Structure formats: structure tokens, C-alpha cells
């Protein structure tokens, strides 16, 4: 798991805790949340502290509880991570992240809107002859979208052509 994913796990588990509110926890509790050993929890929490996601003060000695504060909100980090995944073309991972239990509805809707904007066909202005008014060399069409749309049209046109051949034949 990446550091951001660990932060999202913490945030989803402690969703009621607001930013900059101190929370006291044991390493065992954190190991249950992060699905790792208490030794690895220390490494992860220190990395989250170094990256600026939270403030972490480990408990000194046996039985002492550690303290931490969230510095960034769940919605901000979740949206940034989702946009990062979609921007890199990791759609399956983005959807898997979005379908996690506990993700608030508002965040899901915002991520879904972003995904639809990324996957939708861009608007192209046409002149009176039906030609693209923009210079084709400066086109903003994504090859993935063009390929997908072209594939769909080929399937539709191919199906119609087969039907026409059957009707005339």
C-alpha cells in the first residue's frame, strides 16, 4: 500500500475526528486499522508525519498511548488521489478505491463527476461544412477516447451492415 492509501484507511476509520483534534490510540489499535504489525505502524505513521498528512507523537514506553492529529481532510486527499489515479489511466484501481466501505456519498458523487468528465467525448466545434474548426494538429482528443468511440461506432456500423446484407441477400 502507498502512504496515501494508509492515510485514507485511517481517515475512513476515524471519520468522526476532525482536523487538528488530538486522538489517543495504542499501536495495537492502529495495527488493526492499517492491517499490519505494530512495528510497521510506527514506520507508516512516521512517513505520514513526514509527508504532512498528520502530526504523530509516539507513546514513550510500555502501555503509553500514542497521539496523532489529522492535518488534511478526507475529501481533499481522497479527491486528489482519485484524480491522480484517473490521470495515470488506472481506472480499475480508482473505481476500487471509490467502492471502499465508508466513503461518504458526497465524495463518491464528486469523484464520479470527475470520472465522467475524463471519460466523456470532448466537444468539437464544427463549421458550416461539418469540418473541425480547430487546427487538427492541436487537437485535445485523447487517443483512448477516440479508440473507444471508434470501436463502438465500428460495432454499431458493422451490425447494421450485417443486417442490411441479410435483408438484401
Secondary structure, DSSP 8 states (H G I E B T S, - for coil): --HHHHHHHHHHHTTTS-TT--EEE-HHHHHHHHTS-HHHHHHHHHHHHHHTSEEEE---STT--EEEEE-S-HHHHHHHHHHHHHHTT-HHHHHHHHTSTT--HHHHHHHHHHHHHHHS-----B-TTS-BSS-GGG----HHHHHHHHHHHHHHHHHHHHHHHHHH-
